[in-house]
Structures are given as C-alpha cells and as structure tokens.
Amino acid sequence: MQDLRNYVGLDPDTPGRNILNHGSKQAIDWSADHLRGFVEEVTDEGETLIWRH
C-alpha cells in the first residue's frame, strides 16, 4: 500500500488538532489575516468588510 502524505508533509495519522495548529502558525508566518472561529456572514462595504459570527 502506498504511504500517503498531505500537501504540508504531515503523517496520515496526525491528529486534526495538530493539523489546525500547524495551519494557523503557517498562515501567521505568511502574514495572512487569520480568524480563529467561524464567520456566518460577510458584507463588503468597499474599503471595509463587516462580518458576523
């Protein structure tokens, strides 16, 4: 059987919490905007975004 890896090179049996933490840290390292939560609605008002959680 083939040993599968995901695009960040983590083992297939890596816990989901570790994957989320790794992704969050990587996004911050790339200077990405990052919200730790869920957004229900986003309204674009030109210069700003209004979001509701």
MDAnalysis code that builds the backbone (N, CA, C; Angstrom):
import MDAnalysis as mda
import numpy as np

u = mda.Universe.empty(159, n_residues=53, atom_resindex=np.repeat(np.arange(53), 3), trajectory=True)
u.add_TopologyAttr("name", ["N", "CA", "C"] * 53)
u.add_TopologyAttr("resid", np.arange(1, 54))
u.add_TopologyAttr("resname", ["MET", "GLN", "ASP", "LEU", "ARG", "ASN", "TYR", "VAL", "GLY", "LEU", "ASP", "PRO", "ASP", "THR", "PRO", "GLY", "ARG", "ASN", "ILE", "LEU", "ASN", "HIS", "GLY", "SER", "LYS", "GLN", "ALA", "ILE", "ASP", "TRP", "SER", "ALA", "ASP", "HIS", "LEU", "ARG", "GLY", "PHE", "VAL", "GLU", "GLU", "VAL", "THR", "ASP", "GLU", "GLY", "GLU", "THR", "LEU", "ILE", "TRP", "ARG", "HIS"])
u.atoms.positions = np.array([
    [0.838, -1.174, 0.000],
    [0.000, 0.000, 0.000],
    [0.884, 1.239, 0.000],
    [0.434, 2.255, -0.725],
    [1.200, 3.489, -0.839],
    [1.096, 4.319, 0.444],
    [2.211, 4.898, 0.872],
    [2.219, 5.777, 2.039],
    [1.831, 7.182, 1.574],
    [0.671, 7.635, 1.996],
    [0.169, 8.923, 1.534],
    [0.562, 10.040, 2.500],
    [0.856, 11.211, 1.956],
    [1.164, 12.412, 2.737],
    [0.294, 13.546, 2.202],
    [-0.090, 14.461, 3.079],
    [-0.829, 15.607, 2.581],
    [0.145, 16.680, 2.107],
    [-0.359, 17.799, 1.632],
    [0.494, 18.795, 0.990],
    [1.485, 19.483, 1.937],
    [1.277, 19.431, 3.236],
    [2.239, 20.022, 4.162],
    [3.214, 18.985, 4.715],
    [3.106, 17.748, 4.296],
    [4.057, 16.721, 4.676],
    [3.809, 16.084, 6.027],
    [2.604, 16.205, 6.558],
    [2.289, 15.578, 7.838],
    [1.902, 14.122, 7.638],
    [2.149, 13.294, 8.639],
    [1.773, 11.891, 8.561],
    [0.253, 11.743, 8.449],
    [-0.208, 10.696, 7.767],
    [-1.649, 10.494, 7.609],
    [-2.398, 10.304, 8.931],
    [-1.712, 9.879, 9.974],
    [-2.382, 9.666, 11.252],
    [-2.208, 10.844, 12.222],
    [-1.828, 12.002, 11.702],
    [-1.681, 13.201, 12.529],
    [-3.045, 13.643, 13.042],
    [-3.180, 13.923, 14.343],
    [-4.462, 14.373, 14.879],
    [-4.896, 15.705, 14.250],
    [-6.192, 15.873, 14.103],
    [-6.742, 17.077, 13.486],
    [-6.321, 18.345, 14.199],
    [-6.251, 18.295, 15.524],
    [-5.833, 19.478, 16.293],
    [-4.436, 19.938, 15.877],
    [-3.533, 18.995, 15.663],
    [-2.172, 19.342, 15.237],
    [-2.172, 19.955, 13.835],
    [-3.016, 19.439, 12.952],
    [-3.110, 19.993, 11.599],
    [-3.616, 21.430, 11.656],
    [-4.651, 21.694, 12.462],
    [-5.187, 23.054, 12.593],
    [-4.150, 24.001, 13.184],
    [-3.450, 23.568, 14.218],
    [-2.430, 24.418, 14.832],
    [-1.303, 24.715, 13.852],
    [-0.874, 23.711, 13.102],
    [0.185, 23.902, 12.115],
    [-0.264, 24.901, 11.047],
    [-1.499, 24.743, 10.562],
    [-2.016, 25.659, 9.546],
    [-2.134, 27.080, 10.052],
    [-2.575, 27.243, 11.304],
    [-2.690, 28.580, 11.900],
    [-1.329, 29.250, 12.006],
    [-0.345, 28.519, 12.503],
    [1.002, 29.081, 12.652],
    [1.602, 29.431, 11.294],
    [1.365, 28.574, 10.300],
    [1.904, 28.833, 8.974],
    [1.248, 30.063, 8.355],
    [-0.063, 30.224, 8.522],
    [-0.760, 31.398, 7.996],
    [-0.226, 32.677, 8.630],
    [0.004, 32.646, 9.936],
    [0.537, 33.832, 10.626],
    [1.961, 34.119, 10.155],
    [2.764, 33.081, 9.939],
    [4.124, 33.274, 9.425],
    [4.112, 33.914, 8.041],
    [3.079, 33.637, 7.257],
    [2.949, 34.212, 5.917],
    [2.270, 35.577, 5.947],
    [2.018, 36.108, 7.155],
    [1.353, 37.406, 7.351],
    [-0.068, 37.419, 6.813],
    [-0.721, 36.292, 6.868],
    [-2.112, 36.203, 6.429],
    [-3.031, 36.695, 7.543],
    [-4.170, 37.234, 7.164],
    [-5.193, 37.555, 8.148],
    [-5.801, 36.240, 8.595],
    [-5.965, 36.077, 9.887],
    [-6.436, 34.791, 10.407],
    [-7.440, 35.018, 11.524],
    [-8.619, 34.467, 11.363],
    [-9.633, 34.490, 12.412],
    [-9.801, 33.076, 12.929],
    [-9.675, 32.890, 14.226],
    [-9.860, 31.560, 14.783],
    [-11.310, 31.432, 15.214],
    [-12.141, 31.034, 14.297],
    [-13.561, 30.895, 14.568],
    [-14.316, 30.718, 13.271],
    [-15.609, 30.800, 13.364],
    [-16.454, 30.625, 12.207],
    [-17.187, 31.930, 11.932],
    [-17.295, 32.294, 10.674],
    [-17.966, 33.512, 10.254],
    [-19.238, 33.124, 9.525],
    [-20.370, 33.671, 9.966],
    [-21.653, 33.352, 9.342],
    [-21.925, 34.202, 8.106],
    [-21.578, 35.489, 8.185],
    [-21.935, 36.397, 7.101],
    [-20.878, 37.482, 6.973],
    [-20.541, 37.843, 5.719],
    [-19.589, 38.909, 5.455],
    [-20.219, 39.866, 4.467],
    [-20.138, 41.174, 4.766],
    [-20.659, 42.202, 3.876],
    [-19.501, 43.089, 3.438],
    [-19.330, 43.238, 2.121],
    [-18.266, 44.071, 1.569],
    [-18.800, 45.485, 1.405],
    [-18.187, 46.434, 2.109],
    [-18.605, 47.833, 2.011],
    [-17.526, 48.676, 1.358],
    [-16.834, 48.113, 0.408],
    [-15.797, 48.851, -0.318],
    [-14.454, 48.777, 0.385],
    [-14.185, 49.741, 1.248],
    [-12.910, 49.793, 1.963],
    [-12.848, 48.835, 3.142],
    [-13.999, 48.404, 3.658],
    [-14.038, 47.552, 4.838],
    [-14.936, 46.341, 4.622],
    [-14.715, 45.329, 5.429],
    [-15.574, 44.148, 5.465],
    [-16.250, 44.108, 6.824],
    [-17.536, 43.832, 6.825],
    [-18.267, 43.654, 8.061],
    [-18.597, 42.176, 8.174],
    [-18.268, 41.572, 9.306],
    [-18.520, 40.137, 9.483],
    [-19.342, 39.919, 10.742],
    [-20.123, 38.856, 10.676],
    [-20.958, 38.475, 11.805],
    [-20.635, 37.025, 12.149],
    [-20.423, 36.770, 13.440],
    [-20.103, 35.401, 13.853],
    [-21.185, 34.836, 14.733],
])
